[in-house]
Amino acid sequence: MLLIPCPWCGMERPEIEFRHGGEAHVARPQDPAAVGDEAWTEYLYFRSNPKGVFAERWRHVLGCGRFFNVVRDTVNDGILAAYKPGEPRPAIESEGRP
């Protein structure tokens, strides 16, 4: 079982208290009406799914109810960092980039 640190509550809790929200840092188009079908489809349905370090959105549904971001290694399910929306993604030494 994963223990996920909620940056809002300040404590680690079991993963059953949380819901996965997909890839983090996906920007919605500024003017959706001006975006063509191909670009809109890309925004709605296509996400990266890398093997290794990945930034994800999570929601603490059985706690504070807030969304936050987690950097997780998809190979070993290790949680490397958790941070609030709007904060920059932490630099993780093992991946060599922020």
matplotlib code that plots the C-alpha trace (Angstrom):
import matplotlib.pyplot as plt

x = [0.0, 1.2, 1.6, 0.9, 2.0, -0.7, 1.0, -2.2, -2.7, 1.0, 0.8, 1.2, -2.0, -2.9, -3.7, -7.3, -7.9, -6.9, -8.1, -5.8, -6.4, -4.2, -1.1, -0.1, 0.7, -1.6, -2.6, -6.1, -6.3, -6.8, -9.7, -11.3, -13.6, -10.6, -8.9, -9.3, -10.7, -7.2, -5.7, -8.8, -8.6, -4.9, -5.8, -8.6, -7.4, -3.6, -1.3, 2.3, 2.7, 6.4, 8.2, 10.0, 9.5, 6.2, 4.1, 0.5, -2.5, -4.1, -7.1, -7.3, -11.0, -11.3, -9.2, -9.1, -10.6, -8.0, -6.0, -2.2, 0.6, 2.9, 6.1, 6.1, 8.4, 6.1, 8.6, 8.7, 5.6, 7.9, 6.6, 9.5, 7.7, 4.3, 3.5, 0.6, -0.9, 0.8, 4.1, 7.0, 7.7, 10.5, 13.8, 14.4, 18.0, 17.4, 15.9, 18.4, 15.8, 13.0]
y = [0.0, 3.5, 6.1, 9.4, 12.7, 15.4, 18.8, 20.4, 18.2, 17.7, 14.0, 10.7, 8.7, 5.4, 5.5, 4.4, 8.0, 9.4, 9.4, 9.6, 12.5, 11.8, 13.6, 16.8, 20.1, 19.6, 23.1, 23.7, 25.7, 29.5, 29.7, 26.2, 27.5, 28.5, 25.1, 22.7, 19.2, 17.5, 19.8, 19.4, 15.6, 15.7, 17.8, 15.6, 12.1, 11.9, 11.7, 10.6, 7.3, 7.0, 4.3, 6.0, 9.4, 11.1, 14.0, 13.2, 14.9, 13.4, 14.4, 13.7, 12.7, 11.3, 14.1, 17.7, 17.2, 19.2, 18.4, 18.3, 17.0, 14.0, 13.0, 9.2, 6.6, 4.3, 1.5, 0.9, 3.1, 5.3, 8.7, 11.2, 14.5, 16.0, 19.7, 22.1, 23.2, 26.4, 25.5, 24.5, 20.8, 19.9, 18.9, 15.1, 14.1, 10.6, 12.1, 14.9, 17.6, 19.5]
z = [0.0, -0.9, 1.8, 0.1, 1.8, 1.5, 1.3, 2.6, 5.7, 6.4, 6.9, 5.1, 4.7, 3.0, -0.7, -0.1, 1.1, -2.2, -5.9, -8.8, -11.1, -14.1, -15.4, -13.7, -15.5, -18.5, -19.6, -20.9, -24.1, -23.4, -25.9, -26.4, -29.2, -31.3, -31.0, -33.9, -33.5, -33.7, -31.0, -28.8, -29.1, -28.2, -25.0, -23.9, -24.6, -25.1, -22.1, -21.6, -19.8, -19.1, -17.3, -14.5, -12.8, -13.5, -12.1, -11.3, -9.8, -6.7, -4.5, -0.8, -0.9, 2.6, 4.1, 3.2, -0.2, -2.0, -5.2, -5.2, -7.3, -6.7, -8.4, -8.4, -9.9, -11.9, -11.8, -8.1, -7.0, -4.9, -4.0, -4.5, -3.8, -3.1, -3.7, -4.0, -7.3, -8.5, -6.9, -9.3, -9.8, -7.4, -9.0, -8.5, -8.5, -10.0, -13.2, -13.6, -14.5, -12.8]

ax = plt.figure().add_subplot(projection="3d")
ax.plot(x, y, z, "-o")
ax.set_aspect("equal")
plt.show()
